Amino acid sequence: MPPVQLDLGPDRYPGETPPSSRPTGVRRSLPNCRHEASRERLLHRVRAEFEELRGLRLILAQAGRLFGLREDTCVRVLNTLIRDGLLFVTAEGLYARRRLDA
């Protein structure tokens, strides 16, 4: 069987008009990749880190790197955990776990 070759030449958009030559205001429709199950898994993973590492205190950029998230996604996740009562933001801008035993 011959090896599979990927053509990364100028025709990267087979059957479509390349973005640079599309009329202004015309966008290719993308499928909605936001799934409830994916959000729940992500929230669970971030929640688990803060619950396991009780002294964990992160600025937004650190949290994004740790969890591998874009800044906008990281903000939404952390804000959800704040709303849920797990986290709070310190005066220094650190996201930290609330003390639940007090």
Rosetta silent file (secondary structure, phi, psi, omega in degrees, C-alpha in Angstrom):
SEQUENCE: MPPVQLDLGPDRYPGETPPSSRPTGVRRSLPNCRHEASRERLLHRVRAEFEELRGLRLILAQAGRLFGLREDTCVRVLNTLIRDGLLFVTAEGLYARRRLDA
SCORE:     score description
SCORE:     0.000 S_00000001
   1 L     0.000  131.408 -179.355    0.000    0.000    0.000 S_00000001
   2 L   -70.273  150.411  179.013    1.474    3.435   -0.950 S_00000001
   3 L   -65.883  149.756  178.331    2.089    5.901    1.894 S_00000001
   4 L   -80.591  131.580  178.622   -0.570    8.521    2.540 S_00000001
   5 L  -116.588  138.537  176.780    0.522   12.011    1.590 S_00000001
   6 L   -98.516  129.168  177.118   -1.007   15.218    2.845 S_00000001
   7 L   -95.319  110.238  179.731   -1.204   18.054    0.379 S_00000001
   8 L  -106.414   24.537 -178.640   -0.690   21.311    2.223 S_00000001
   9 L   -72.383 -161.536 -174.782   -0.385   23.350   -0.948 S_00000001
  10 L   -65.144  -22.740 -178.771   -2.521   26.305   -2.018 S_00000001
  11 L   -92.990   64.983 -178.392   -5.721   24.240   -2.295 S_00000001
  12 L   -82.747   -9.374 -177.574   -6.176   23.769    1.461 S_00000001
  13 L  -121.790   69.261 -177.069   -9.915   24.306    1.219 S_00000001
  14 L   -60.059  131.489  178.350  -11.123   21.664   -1.244 S_00000001
  15 L    78.367    1.869 -179.087  -14.604   22.438   -2.479 S_00000001
  16 L  -129.918  160.802  173.053  -14.642   25.795   -0.703 S_00000001
  17 L   -82.922  126.632  178.800  -13.564   29.311   -1.439 S_00000001
  18 L   -56.334  149.216 -176.314  -10.429   30.122    0.576 S_00000001
  19 H   -54.294  -38.269 -176.111  -11.095   32.686    3.331 S_00000001
  20 H   -67.969  -22.579 -178.073   -8.976   35.390    1.673 S_00000001
  21 H  -105.385    4.853  176.622  -11.054   35.282   -1.530 S_00000001
  22 L   -75.720  147.162  174.347  -14.505   35.118    0.098 S_00000001
  23 L   -60.643  148.734  179.563  -16.663   38.214   -0.140 S_00000001
  24 L   -57.164  136.043  177.986  -16.582   40.368    2.988 S_00000001
  25 L    88.194   -4.258  179.075  -19.102   39.243    5.592 S_00000001
  26 L   -99.882  121.498 -179.759  -19.359   35.668    4.264 S_00000001
  27 L  -120.808  147.283  173.801  -18.230   33.071    6.769 S_00000001
  28 L   -74.438  131.344 -179.457  -18.042   29.342    6.572 S_00000001
  29 L   -76.111  131.345  179.814  -20.498   27.924    9.053 S_00000001
  30 L  -106.030  146.733  178.005  -18.798   25.842   11.709 S_00000001
  31 L   -66.542  149.672  177.628  -20.484   23.123   13.707 S_00000001
  32 L   -73.507  112.590 -176.150  -21.390   23.989   17.285 S_00000001
  33 L   -95.564    5.776 -179.155  -18.652   22.305   19.318 S_00000001
  34 L   -89.595  111.799 -179.742  -20.082   23.282   22.689 S_00000001
  35 L  -118.593  140.711 -179.741  -21.503   20.201   24.332 S_00000001
  36 H   -57.193  -42.499 -178.771  -22.919   20.013   27.823 S_00000001
  37 H   -62.982  -38.964  178.440  -20.974   16.823   28.594 S_00000001
  38 H   -64.559  -42.760  178.484  -17.678   18.480   27.592 S_00000001
  39 H   -62.521  -42.997 -179.173  -18.395   21.466   29.824 S_00000001
  40 H   -64.271  -40.525  177.860  -19.241   19.196   32.741 S_00000001
  41 H   -63.340  -41.776  179.803  -16.018   17.185   32.306 S_00000001
  42 H   -64.847  -47.105  177.252  -14.000   20.386   32.197 S_00000001
  43 H   -59.705  -41.415  179.267  -15.681   21.786   35.307 S_00000001
  44 H   -61.556  -43.802 -178.238  -15.165   18.470   37.084 S_00000001
  45 H   -64.427  -46.082 -179.342  -11.449   18.426   36.194 S_00000001
  46 H   -67.723  -42.482  177.466  -10.810   21.998   37.368 S_00000001
  47 H   -58.678  -43.609 -178.634  -12.932   21.479   40.495 S_00000001
  48 H   -62.229  -38.840  178.565  -10.992   18.290   41.314 S_00000001
  49 H   -63.247  -45.675 -179.956   -7.648   20.114   41.102 S_00000001
  50 H   -68.906  -31.956  178.511   -8.764   22.812   43.525 S_00000001
  51 H   -74.328  -37.943 -178.619  -10.288   20.236   45.884 S_00000001
  52 H   -74.414  -41.093 -179.604   -7.222   17.983   45.838 S_00000001
  53 L  -103.878   78.937 -169.779   -4.680   20.799   46.148 S_00000001
  54 L   -58.990  -26.410  179.178   -6.417   22.789   48.871 S_00000001
  55 L   -91.672    7.103 -176.815   -3.747   25.509   49.022 S_00000001
  56 L   -64.320  125.426  178.770   -3.799   26.092   45.264 S_00000001
  57 E  -137.342  118.611 -173.586   -3.913   29.814   44.452 S_00000001
  58 E  -131.419  143.205  167.390   -3.559   30.877   40.825 S_00000001
  59 L   -79.970  166.680 -175.983   -3.771   34.029   38.773 S_00000001
  60 H   -55.486  -45.329 -178.708   -5.830   33.719   35.597 S_00000001
  61 H   -62.073  -40.348  178.188   -2.804   33.200   33.328 S_00000001
  62 H   -65.346  -42.034  179.150   -1.474   30.404   35.573 S_00000001
  63 H   -62.591  -42.485  178.394   -4.860   28.688   35.661 S_00000001
  64 H   -59.496  -43.825  178.820   -5.083   28.858   31.879 S_00000001
  65 H   -67.712  -43.890 -178.619   -1.673   27.238   31.493 S_00000001
  66 H   -60.840  -43.356 -175.931   -2.336   24.594   34.152 S_00000001
  67 H   -94.452   -3.277  178.222   -5.655   23.540   32.667 S_00000001
  68 L    67.107   41.691 -175.215   -4.674   24.120   29.036 S_00000001
  69 L  -118.301  148.437  170.315   -7.475   26.617   28.401 S_00000001
  70 L   -66.510  157.768 -176.024   -7.812   29.800   26.403 S_00000001
  71 H   -58.775  -44.622 -177.399   -8.272   32.854   28.594 S_00000001
  72 H   -64.837  -38.620  178.062  -11.968   33.349   27.748 S_00000001
  73 H   -67.967  -42.722 -179.828  -12.777   29.706   28.476 S_00000001
  74 H   -61.635  -41.614  178.293  -10.762   29.771   31.689 S_00000001
  75 H   -60.300  -45.513 -179.622  -12.619   32.877   32.897 S_00000001
  76 H   -62.824  -42.126 -179.782  -15.990   31.197   32.282 S_00000001
  77 H   -64.418  -49.350 -178.398  -14.925   28.017   34.104 S_00000001
  78 H   -64.406  -38.979  177.263  -13.496   29.872   37.096 S_00000001
  79 H   -64.527  -35.441  176.234  -16.526   32.179   37.286 S_00000001
  80 H   -63.664  -42.038  180.000  -18.798   29.131   37.301 S_00000001
  81 H   -70.808  -28.544  173.158  -16.834   27.683   40.221 S_00000001
  82 H   -67.687  -47.863  179.105  -17.055   31.028   42.027 S_00000001
  83 H   -59.327  -36.876  179.615  -20.822   31.083   41.471 S_00000001
  84 L   -75.220   -8.133  177.018  -21.020   27.480   42.743 S_00000001
  85 L    89.712    5.977 -179.913  -19.241   28.560   45.943 S_00000001
  86 L   -83.296  -39.221 -175.002  -16.040   26.534   45.491 S_00000001
  87 E  -116.981  165.057  169.305  -13.683   29.402   44.627 S_00000001
  88 E  -146.076  166.263  178.409  -13.213   33.066   45.400 S_00000001
  89 E  -110.528  128.494  179.187  -10.854   35.752   44.099 S_00000001
  90 L   -76.588  171.025  177.303   -8.426   37.392   46.514 S_00000001
  91 L   -61.921  -24.431  179.286   -7.637   41.118   46.498 S_00000001
  92 L   -85.910   -0.459  179.907   -4.443   40.193   44.619 S_00000001
  93 L    85.806   18.869  178.459   -6.429   38.509   41.830 S_00000001
  94 L   -91.504  134.975  174.009   -5.681   34.940   42.903 S_00000001
  95 E   -88.042  125.968 -176.402   -8.305   32.245   42.420 S_00000001
  96 E  -140.239  159.562  179.724   -8.423   30.114   45.554 S_00000001
  97 E   -79.693  137.693  174.863  -10.638   27.473   47.153 S_00000001
  98 L   -70.004  147.197  173.919  -13.042   28.607   49.846 S_00000001
  99 L   -77.971  116.898 -178.431  -12.545   27.093   53.252 S_00000001
 100 L   -91.844  -11.779 -177.688  -15.517   24.812   53.691 S_00000001
 101 L   -91.137   -1.710 -177.778  -14.661   23.733   57.236 S_00000001
 102 L   -92.151    0.000    0.000  -15.054   27.216   58.754 S_00000001
